[in-house]
Amino acid sequence: MALDGVDGAGKTTIARELIDLAEEDAGNSGTAPARPVASVGIDGFHHPRAVRHADGTGPETFYRNSYDYNSFLESVVGPFRRGDSVVPAAWDVDADRPIAPVPRSLPSDCVLLIDGIFLHRPELVDLWDASVWVDVPFEISVPRGNERFAGAFDADPEDESNRRYVGGQRLYFAEAAPWEHATWVLDNRELERPTLVRSY
């Protein structure tokens, strides 16, 4: 299942909370949950910086060149569907170097959550049995996401420091309209009170 949304929407937090809820359910009932839950982040499958920035550092390259989807398919999707161990990350984006493969075994009946951006793009949208669009406007998501990079980016979504990222997301919106393809749309403006907006 995909957890998609802009940077700072709260996708990884939601994935952790769902895993915690499944484990809590198991602890309270004394039995295993109906389906175990695990997560993998798409951020472990960035392209090297040289590839990401080969054609510049504008919005287009952020949307088009950020991720190595072939590596993601080979490391996670294919093995998971075969019941084999997955490799949850292949590239350290901060250090800009490969990560030694560390296979991870998952239960055969596991619900695997994939969290990240751009997960409803045309080449990925049909991968998911279900998906969530975590909906947060840029005026909230940008300052929230930028808290991880103190002083590096302005809180204003329209500031030049955010052009690559906000502009790349707008290209994604125009091409993929992710909220239209999601199984559920979740308003996550208030982290403590997410609200289900729509479900199919």
Backbone hydrogen bonds in HBPLUS format (Angstrom, degrees):
<---DONOR---> <-ACCEPTOR-->    atom                        ^
c    i                          cat <-CA-CA->   ^        H-A-AA   ^      H-
h    n   atom  resd res      DA  || num        DHA   H-A  angle D-A-AA Bond
n    s   type  num  typ     dist DA aas  dist angle  dist       angle   num
A0114-ILE N   A0001-MET O   2.77 MM 113  6.06 161.5  1.80 159.7 163.3     1
A0002-ALA N   A0130-ALA O   3.15 MM 128  6.67 150.1  2.24 143.7 145.9     2
A0132-VAL N   A0002-ALA O   2.78 MM 130  6.11 147.2  1.88 150.1 161.1     3
A0003-LEU N   A0114-ILE O   2.75 MM 111  5.96 158.3  1.80 157.3 155.0     4
A0116-GLY N   A0003-LEU O   3.09 MM 113  6.46 156.0  2.15 167.7 164.4     5
A0004-ASP N   A0132-VAL O   2.91 MM 128  6.02 167.8  1.92 167.6 166.0     6
A0134-VAL N   A0004-ASP O   2.74 MM 130  6.00 175.1  1.74 166.8 167.6     7
A0009-ALA N   A0006-VAL O   3.07 MM   3  5.52 145.6  2.20 140.9 137.1     8
A0014-ILE N   A0010-GLY O   3.04 MM   4  6.26 156.7  2.09 149.6 156.0     9
A0015-ALA N   A0011-LYS O   2.97 MM   4  6.30 156.7  2.03 150.0 156.6    10
A0016-ARG N   A0012-THR O   3.00 MM   4  6.28 161.6  2.03 149.3 153.4    11
A0017-GLU N   A0013-THR O   2.92 MM   4  6.16 157.2  1.97 149.4 156.2    12
A0018-LEU N   A0014-ILE O   2.92 MM   4  6.15 154.4  1.99 152.4 158.4    13
A0019-ILE N   A0015-ALA O   3.07 MM   4  6.34 157.7  2.12 149.4 155.3    14
A0020-ASP N   A0016-ARG O   2.88 MM   4  6.13 160.0  1.92 149.9 155.9    15
A0021-LEU N   A0017-GLU O   2.86 MM   4  6.05 153.1  1.93 145.0 152.4    16
A0022-ALA N   A0018-LEU O   3.02 MM   4  6.25 155.2  2.09 144.3 150.4    17
A0023-GLU N   A0019-ILE O   2.99 MM   4  6.28 158.2  2.04 150.2 156.2    18
A0024-GLU N   A0020-ASP O   2.78 MM   4  5.95 153.2  1.85 147.6 155.9    19
A0025-ASP N   A0021-LEU O   2.86 MM   4  6.02 153.6  1.93 144.9 151.8    20
A0026-ALA N   A0022-ALA O   3.08 MM   4  6.35 150.8  2.17 140.2 147.7    21
A0027-GLY N   A0023-GLU O   2.95 MM   4  6.24 154.2  2.02 145.5 152.6    22
A0028-ASN N   A0024-GLU O   2.87 MM   4  6.09 153.6  1.94 151.1 157.9    23
A0029-SER N   A0025-ASP O   3.02 MM   4  6.07 153.1  2.10 144.8 151.6    24
A0030-GLY N   A0026-ALA O   2.97 MM   4  5.79 136.1  2.17 140.2 150.2    25
A0111-VAL N   A0036-PRO O   2.74 MM  75  6.08 165.2  1.76 161.0 164.7    26
A0038-ALA N   A0111-VAL O   3.01 MM  73  6.38 158.1  2.06 160.6 162.2    27
A0113-LEU N   A0038-ALA O   2.80 MM  75  6.09 171.8  1.80 152.3 154.5    28
A0040-VAL N   A0113-LEU O   2.85 MM  73  6.30 149.4  1.94 163.8 173.8    29
A0115-ASP N   A0040-VAL O   3.10 MM  75  6.54 150.0  2.19 143.2 152.4    30
A0044-GLY N   A0041-GLY O   3.26 MM   3  6.07 173.3  2.27 120.1 122.1    31
A0042-ILE N   A0115-ASP O   2.94 MM  73  6.17 164.6  1.97 157.8 161.9    32
A0045-PHE N   A0042-ILE O   2.95 MM   3  5.63 150.3  2.04 126.3 128.4    33
A0090-ALA N   A0044-GLY O   2.73 MM  46  5.70 173.5  1.73 152.8 153.0    34
A0091-TRP N   A0044-GLY O   3.00 MM  47  5.45 153.6  2.07 135.9 140.6    35
A0068-ASP N   A0045-PHE O   2.75 MM  23  5.58 171.9  1.76 165.3 167.9    36
A0047-HIS N   A0066-SER O   2.84 MM  19  5.77 160.6  1.88 141.8 141.7    37
A0051-VAL N   A0048-PRO O   2.97 MM   3  5.41 132.9  2.19 110.0 122.1    38
A0052-ARG N   A0048-PRO O   2.96 MM   4  6.29 166.6  1.98 157.3 161.5    39
A0053-HIS N   A0049-ARG O   2.90 MM   4  5.93 154.5  1.96 154.0 158.6    40
A0054-ALA N   A0051-VAL O   3.34 MM   3  5.08 165.3  2.37 100.1 104.4    41
A0056-GLY N   A0053-HIS O   3.07 MM   3  4.93 162.4  2.10 113.6 111.7    42
A0062-PHE N   A0058-GLY O   3.30 MM   4  6.59 150.7  2.39 147.3 155.8    43
A0063-TYR N   A0059-PRO O   3.05 MM   4  6.34 163.7  2.08 158.5 160.9    44
A0064-ARG N   A0060-GLU O   2.84 MM   4  5.96 168.5  1.85 154.0 158.0    45
A0065-ASN N   A0061-THR O   2.83 MM   4  5.07 154.1  1.89 129.2 137.5    46
A0072-PHE N   A0068-ASP O   3.16 MM   4  6.53 155.4  2.23 146.1 153.3    47
A0073-LEU N   A0069-TYR O   2.89 MM   4  6.10 161.5  1.92 151.2 155.2    48
A0074-GLU N   A0070-ASN O   2.94 MM   4  6.13 161.2  1.98 149.6 154.9    49
A0075-SER N   A0071-SER O   2.82 MM   4  5.83 148.1  1.92 146.9 155.8    50
A0076-VAL N   A0072-PHE O   2.84 MM   4  5.58 154.5  1.91 146.7 152.4    51
A0077-VAL N   A0072-PHE O   3.42 MM   5  6.83 152.1  2.50 139.0 145.7    52
A0078-GLY N   A0073-LEU O   2.83 MM   5  5.79 173.9  1.84 160.7 162.4    53
A0087-VAL N   A0075-SER O   2.90 MM  12  5.07 164.4  1.93 137.9 143.0    54
A0080-PHE N   A0076-VAL O   2.92 MM   4  5.87 159.7  1.96 152.4 159.1    55
A0081-ARG N   A0077-VAL O   3.02 MM   4  6.18 162.7  2.05 153.8 158.0    56
A0082-ARG N   A0078-GLY O   3.11 MM   4  6.36 142.2  2.26 146.6 157.5    57
A0082-ARG N   A0079-PRO O   3.11 MM   3  5.05 124.3  2.44  93.3 108.0    58
A0083-GLY N   A0079-PRO O   2.99 MM   4  6.08 115.9  2.42 140.8 156.9    59
A0084-ASP N   A0079-PRO O   2.79 MM   5  4.76 150.5  1.87 151.1 146.9    60
A0083-GLY N   A0080-PHE O   3.12 MM   3  5.07 149.1  2.22  98.5 108.0    61
A0086-VAL N   A0104-ARG O   2.91 MM  18  5.19 152.1  1.99 150.4 142.5    62
A0104-ARG N   A0086-VAL O   2.61 MM  18  5.19 154.0  1.67 156.1 165.7    63
A0099-ILE N   A0090-ALA O   2.95 MM   9  4.99 160.4  1.99 119.7 119.4    64
A0092-ASP N   A0097-ARG O   2.88 MM   5  5.47 171.9  1.88 168.4 167.2    65
A0096-ASP N   A0092-ASP O   2.71 MM   4  5.49 125.0  2.01 142.0 158.5    66
A0097-ARG N   A0092-ASP O   3.30 MM   5  5.47 148.5  2.40 134.6 143.0    67
A0110-CYS N   A0107-PRO O   3.12 MM   3  5.17 158.1  2.17 117.6 116.2    68
A0121-ARG N   A0118-PHE O   3.31 MM   3  5.59 158.0  2.36 114.1 114.0    69
A0124-LEU N   A0121-ARG O   2.90 MM   3  5.52 161.6  1.93 127.6 133.9    70
A0125-VAL N   A0121-ARG O   3.00 MM   4  5.76 149.2  2.09 162.9 168.6    71
A0127-LEU N   A0124-LEU O   2.87 MM   3  5.55 168.3  1.89 131.5 134.7    72
A0183-THR N   A0131-SER O   2.95 MM  52  5.11 129.5  2.21 114.8 128.7    73
A0184-TRP N   A0131-SER O   3.05 MM  53  6.48 149.6  2.14 150.0 159.4    74
A0133-TRP N   A0184-TRP O   2.88 MM  51  6.35 158.6  1.92 157.4 164.1    75
A0186-LEU N   A0133-TRP O   2.91 MM  53  6.18 163.3  1.94 152.7 157.7    76
A0135-ASP N   A0186-LEU O   2.72 MM  51  5.72 148.8  1.82 143.1 153.3    77
A0188-ASN N   A0135-ASP O   3.08 MM  53  5.94 161.6  2.12 142.1 147.5    78
A0140-ILE N   A0137-PRO O   2.98 MM   3  5.64 155.0  2.04 118.5 126.0    79
A0141-SER N   A0137-PRO O   2.87 MM   4  6.06 174.0  1.87 157.5 159.3    80
A0142-VAL N   A0138-PHE O   2.94 MM   4  5.38 165.1  1.97 137.0 141.7    81
A0144-ARG N   A0140-ILE O   3.22 MM   4  6.21 155.3  2.28 146.2 153.6    82
A0145-GLY N   A0141-SER O   2.77 MM   4  5.79 164.5  1.79 150.0 154.6    83
A0146-ASN N   A0142-VAL O   2.86 MM   4  5.91 154.9  1.92 152.0 159.7    84
A0147-GLU N   A0144-ARG O   3.37 MM   3  5.56 155.1  2.43 101.1 108.3    85
A0148-ARG N   A0145-GLY O   3.30 MM   3  6.16 167.9  2.31 118.4 121.5    86
A0149-PHE N   A0146-ASN O   2.92 MM   3  5.29 159.2  1.96 112.1 119.0    87
A0152-ALA N   A0149-PHE O   2.92 MM   3  5.59 168.2  1.94 145.4 147.8    88
A0159-ASP N   A0156-ASP O   3.00 MM   3  5.37 166.1  2.02 117.1 121.5    89
A0162-ASN N   A0159-ASP O   2.94 MM   3  5.63 157.6  1.99 120.3 127.1    90
A0163-ARG N   A0160-GLU O   3.14 MM   3  5.06 164.4  2.16 105.9 110.8    91
A0166-VAL N   A0162-ASN O   2.91 MM   4  5.88 166.7  1.93 171.6 174.3    92
A0167-GLY N   A0163-ARG O   2.87 MM   4  5.31 144.1  2.00 130.3 142.1    93
A0168-GLY N   A0164-ARG O   3.05 MM   4  5.88 144.1  2.19 124.0 133.8    94
A0169-GLN N   A0165-TYR O   3.05 MM   4  6.28 153.3  2.13 143.8 150.3    95
A0170-ARG N   A0166-VAL O   2.99 MM   4  6.29 150.8  2.08 145.9 154.1    96
A0171-LEU N   A0167-GLY O   3.04 MM   4  6.36 146.8  2.15 144.8 153.4    97
A0172-TYR N   A0168-GLY O   3.06 MM   4  6.36 155.5  2.13 143.1 149.8    98
A0173-PHE N   A0169-GLN O   2.82 MM   4  6.16 157.5  1.87 152.2 158.2    99
A0174-ALA N   A0170-ARG O   3.03 MM   4  6.21 161.7  2.06 144.5 148.8   100
A0175-GLU N   A0171-LEU O   2.97 MM   4  6.21 151.7  2.06 149.0 156.7   101
A0176-ALA N   A0172-TYR O   2.75 MM   4  5.67 167.9  1.76 160.3 163.8   102
A0177-ALA N   A0173-PHE O   2.92 MM   4  4.70 148.3  2.02 121.7 130.5   103
A0180-GLU N   A0177-ALA O   2.90 MM   3  5.69 152.1  1.98 126.7 134.6   104
A0181-HIS N   A0178-PRO O   3.03 MM   3  5.37 144.5  2.16 108.0 118.0   105
A0182-ALA N   A0178-PRO O   3.15 MM   4  6.29 130.7  2.40 149.9 163.6   106
A0200-TYR N   A0183-THR O   3.00 MM  17  5.55 141.6  2.15 152.8 161.8   107
A0185-VAL N   A0198-ARG O   2.86 MM  13  5.14 155.5  1.92 147.5 150.5   108
A0197-VAL N   A0185-VAL O   2.78 MM  12  5.41 158.9  1.82 155.5 161.1   109
A0198-ARG N   A0185-VAL O   3.38 MM  13  5.14 156.4  2.44 133.1 135.5   110
A0187-ASP N   A0195-THR O   2.76 MM   8  5.03 155.5  1.82 164.6 156.6   111
A0195-THR N   A0187-ASP O   2.87 MM   8  5.03 161.6  1.90 143.4 149.4   112
A0193-ARG N   A0190-GLU O   2.86 MM   3  5.22 151.3  1.95 112.3 121.8   113
